Structures are given as C-alpha cells and as structure tokens.
Amino acid sequence: IGMVASSATELQATAQTLTATATETAGQSTTVAAAAEEAGTNVNTVAAAAEELGSSVAEIGRQVGGSAELAHLAVREADQTGARVQELSAAVSRIGAVVGLISDIAGQTNLLALNATIEAARAGAAGKGFAVVASEVKALAEQTARATSEISGQIARIQTSTGQAVASIDGMTGRIRQINDVATSIAAAVEEQGAATQEIVRNVGQAAMGTAEVTSNISGVAGAAEETGAAAAQVLGAASELSRQSETLATEVGRFLATVRAA
C-alpha cells in the first residue's frame, strides 16, 4: 500500500509538471502563431507590392519599347530624307553643268556675232542686212549669258542650302541614333529589371506559402498542446483520486490490523 501511495504521489507530481508544460507550450504556440500570422500578413503585403512593381516595370518596358521603335523609325526616315537631299544636290550639280555648257555656247555665239558684225562692216552696204542679223544674235547671246549667270547664282545658292540641309540632317540623324542607342539600352535594362522583379514576386509568393504553412503547423501544435494539457489534467485527477484512495485504504488496513491485534 505504501508503494502504491508513493507511486500515486509521483504520478501526481509528474501529471502536474506535464500539465504546466502543456499549458506553457500552448501559450508559447499561441504567441508564435500570432507572430507567424502577422509575418504572413506582411509577406502578403510585400507580395502585393512586388506584383504592383512588376506591373509598373512592365508598363515602363512597354513605353520604352514604343520609344525605341519610334527612334528606329525616325532614324530610317532621316536616312531616307538625307538620301533624297543628296539626290537633289546631285541633280542641281548636273543642272549647273548644263548651265555652264549653255554659258560657254552663249559666249562663243557672242564672239561669232562680234566677228560677223566686223565682217559686215567691211562689206559695206552689201553686208548691212547681215550686220542686223549679227547684232540680233549678239543681243540674244548676251541675254542668254545674263540668264545663265543668274541661273548659276541660283544654283549656287541651292547647292549651299542643300549642303546645309545635308549637314543638319546628318547632325539630326546622329542625335536620333544616340537617342535610339539610349532607348535600346533602357529597354534592355527594363527587361532585366522586369525579370528580376518577377523572380522577387515568385520568391515572395513562395515565402507567403511557407509562412501560411508555418502558421497552420503552429496552430496544430497549439491544439495538440491543449489536448495534452487536457489529458494531463485527467491523469492528474486520476492520480489525485488514486492517492486519496490509497490513503483511505491505508487507514482501513491500519484499523483492520489494530482490530486483529486486539482480538
């Protein structure tokens, strides 16, 4: 009976310790679960922000891609315009050559008309009609020379203007090419940033899933701790009852032995 009472007492002490441990574990699990839930909320917030950042980066990438495409088109159009201006300059040069030829012919015609006038003067009255024709030819040659001179001046001015236009187009094309290079570099950088952002979104999503799983597991631990505490409480109650009954039994046995000795 003494061993039973001693074992019941030890069982009662063990049950009390188990109950206290289970209660403490349940409390700590609840605290950790609350912290994990808060962490999960924060991770979800970060995930939402990362997704929004990813959308912003994608939009920036789209806009930069559009700018790069416009820059490509501008470069092509500038090249085409420059080619047309070069063709115009070449055509003006050819016209200038033709005008120079006409000017040479007018000069020779003027010289021939002058010689004809001199010969008509030598011929006297017989060459008077020829002198009139030679004078008219000379006048036409002089008019042609003046016209070709003016045309040459206009062509020179056109050539100057086309040269300036070519230089301006070349400068503009160079700047557009620089813009195109910058836009291309930005587009590449944005594409890399978009990939990195998507990786961040993926990692944060995995972290959110992991946090949710931790929260679920901790909640399970808290529930198990509560169940353990309840079982320990039952064991404690049984141990207390066993201890009480062993004490009662010891008392009854003592009385019985006393009665036997008295008899």
C-alpha positions in Angstrom: 0.0 0.0 0.0 2.9 2.4 0.8 4.4 1.7 -2.7 1.0 2.4 -4.3 0.7 5.6 -2.4 4.3 6.6 -3.3 3.7 5.8 -6.9 0.4 7.7 -6.9 2.2 10.7 -5.4 5.0 10.6 -8.1 2.3 10.2 -10.8 0.5 13.2 -9.4 3.7 15.3 -9.4 4.5 14.1 -13.0 1.0 14.9 -14.1 1.3 18.4 -12.6 4.6 19.0 -14.4 3.1 17.7 -17.6 0.1 20.0 -17.2 2.2 23.0 -16.6 4.5 22.2 -19.5 1.5 21.7 -21.8 0.0 25.0 -20.7 3.2 26.9 -21.3 3.7 25.2 -24.7 0.1 26.1 -25.7 0.7 29.7 -24.6 4.0 29.9 -26.5 2.5 28.3 -29.5 -0.3 30.8 -29.5 2.2 33.7 -29.3 4.2 32.2 -32.1 1.1 31.6 -34.2 0.1 35.3 -33.8 3.6 36.3 -34.8 3.6 34.0 -37.8 0.2 35.3 -38.8 1.4 38.8 -38.7 4.5 37.8 -40.7 2.2 36.2 -43.2 0.2 39.4 -43.5 3.4 41.4 -44.0 4.7 38.9 -46.6 1.3 39.1 -48.5 1.6 42.9 -48.4 5.1 42.7 -49.8 3.9 40.2 -52.4 1.2 42.6 -53.5 3.7 45.5 -53.6 6.1 43.3 -55.7 3.3 42.4 -58.1 2.4 46.1 -58.5 6.1 46.9 -59.0 6.2 44.2 -61.7 3.2 45.7 -63.4 4.8 49.1 -63.3 8.1 47.8 -64.7 6.2 46.0 -67.5 4.4 49.3 -68.3 7.7 51.2 -68.4 9.1 48.5 -70.6 6.2 48.8 -73.0 6.6 52.6 -73.2 10.4 52.4 -73.6 9.9 49.8 -76.3 7.5 52.1 -78.1 10.0 55.0 -77.8 12.8 52.7 -79.2 10.6 51.8 -82.1 9.8 55.4 -82.8 13.5 56.2 -82.7 14.2 53.4 -85.2 11.5 54.8 -87.5 13.0 58.3 -87.1 16.5 57.0 -88.0 15.1 55.3 -91.1 13.2 58.4 -92.1 16.2 60.7 -91.5 18.4 58.4 -93.6 15.8 58.4 -96.4 15.5 62.2 -96.2 19.3 62.6 -96.3 19.4 60.3 -99.4 16.8 62.4 -101.2 18.6 65.7 -100.4 21.8 64.1 -101.7 20.0 63.2 -104.9 18.7 66.7 -105.1 22.2 68.1 -104.6 23.5 65.8 -107.4 20.7 66.9 -109.7 21.4 70.5 -109.0 25.1 69.9 -109.8 24.1 68.3 -113.1 21.9 71.3 -113.9 24.8 73.6 -113.1 27.0 71.7 -115.5 24.4 72.1 -118.3 24.0 75.8 -117.5 27.8 76.1 -117.7 27.7 74.5 -121.1 25.0 76.9 -122.2 27.0 79.8 -120.9 30.1 78.6 -122.9 27.9 78.3 -126.0 26.5 81.8 -125.4 30.0 83.2 -125.1 31.1 81.6 -128.3 27.9 82.8 -130.1 28.6 86.3 -128.8 32.2 86.1 -130.1 30.9 84.8 -133.5 28.3 87.6 -133.7 31.0 90.2 -133.0 33.2 88.7 -135.8 30.2 88.7 -138.1 29.5 92.4 -137.3 33.1 93.3 -138.1 32.9 91.4 -141.4 29.6 93.0 -142.3 31.1 96.5 -141.6 33.9 95.6 -144.0 31.5 94.5 -146.7 29.8 98.0 -146.5 26.3 98.3 -147.9 26.2 94.7 -149.1 26.7 93.4 -145.5 24.2 95.7 -143.9 21.4 93.1 -143.6 23.9 90.5 -142.3 25.0 93.1 -139.7 21.5 93.5 -138.4 21.2 89.7 -138.0 24.6 89.5 -136.3 23.5 92.3 -134.0 20.3 90.4 -133.0 22.3 87.2 -132.5 24.8 89.1 -130.3 21.9 90.6 -128.2 20.4 87.1 -127.8 23.8 85.7 -126.8 24.2 88.5 -124.2 20.7 87.8 -122.8 21.5 84.1 -122.7 24.7 84.9 -120.9 22.9 87.0 -118.3 20.2 84.4 -117.8 22.7 81.6 -117.4 24.7 83.8 -115.0 21.6 84.3 -112.9 20.7 80.6 -113.1 24.3 79.8 -111.9 23.8 82.1 -109.0 20.5 80.4 -108.1 22.1 77.0 -108.4 25.0 78.1 -106.2 22.5 79.2 -103.5 20.5 76.0 -103.9 23.7 74.0 -103.5 24.6 76.0 -100.4 21.1 75.4 -98.9 21.2 71.7 -99.8 24.7 71.4 -98.2 23.4 73.0 -95.1 20.4 70.7 -95.1 22.6 67.7 -95.5 24.7 68.8 -92.6 21.6 69.4 -90.5 20.1 66.1 -91.4 23.4 64.3 -90.6 23.5 66.0 -87.2 19.9 65.2 -86.5 20.4 61.6 -87.6 23.4 61.3 -85.3 21.4 62.6 -82.3 18.5 60.3 -83.2 20.9 57.4 -83.3 22.2 58.4 -79.9 18.6 58.5 -78.6 17.9 55.2 -80.2 21.0 53.7 -78.5 19.9 55.1 -75.2 16.3 53.8 -75.6 17.6 50.4 -76.6 19.9 50.3 -73.5 17.0 51.4 -71.3 14.7 48.8 -72.8 17.3 46.1 -72.1 17.8 47.3 -68.6 14.0 47.4 -68.0 13.7 43.9 -69.4 16.3 42.7 -66.9 14.6 44.6 -64.1 11.3 43.0 -65.1 12.8 39.6 -65.0 14.3 40.3 -61.6 11.0 41.7 -60.3 9.2 38.5 -61.5 11.8 36.5 -59.6 11.1 38.6 -56.5 7.4 38.1 -56.9 7.9 34.3 -57.3 10.2 34.2 -54.2 7.8 36.3 -52.1 4.9 34.1 -53.2 6.8 31.0 -52.0 7.6 32.8 -48.7 3.9 33.6 -48.3 3.0 29.9 -48.8 5.7 28.9 -46.4 4.5 31.3 -43.8 0.9 30.1 -44.2 2.1 26.5 -43.7 4.1 27.5 -40.6 1.1 29.2 -39.2 -1.1 26.2 -39.9 1.5 23.9 -38.3 1.9 26.1 -35.2 -1.9 26.2 -34.8 -1.8 22.4 -34.9 1.0 22.4 -32.2 -1.1 24.7 -30.0 -4.1 22.4 -30.4 -2.0 19.3 -29.6 -0.6 21.1 -26.6 -4.1 21.9 -25.4 -5.1 18.3 -25.9 -2.0 17.2 -24.0 -2.9 19.6 -21.2 -6.4 18.2 -21.0 -5.1 14.6 -20.9 -2.6 15.6 -18.2 -5.3 17.2 -16.2 -7.3 13.9 -16.5 -4.2 12.0 -15.4 -3.7 14.5 -12.5 -7.3 13.9 -11.4 -6.9 10.2 -11.6 -3.6 10.3 -9.7 -5.2 12.5 -7.1 -8.1 10.1 -6.7 -5.7 7.2 -6.6 -3.6 8.9 -3.9 -6.8 9.6 -1.9 -8.0 6.1 -2.2 -4.6 4.7 -1.2 -4.6 6.9 1.9 -8.1 5.7 2.7 -7.1 2.1 2.1 -4.1 2.5 4.3 -6.3 3.9 7.1 -8.7 1.0 6.7 -5.9 -1.6 6.7 -4.5 0.0 9.9 -7.8 -0.2 11.6 -8.1 -3.8 10.5 -4.7 -4.7 11.8 -5.4 -3.0 15.1 -8.6 -5.0 15.4 -6.8 -8.2 14.7 -4.1 -7.5 17.2 -6.7 -6.6 19.8 -8.5 -9.9 19.3 
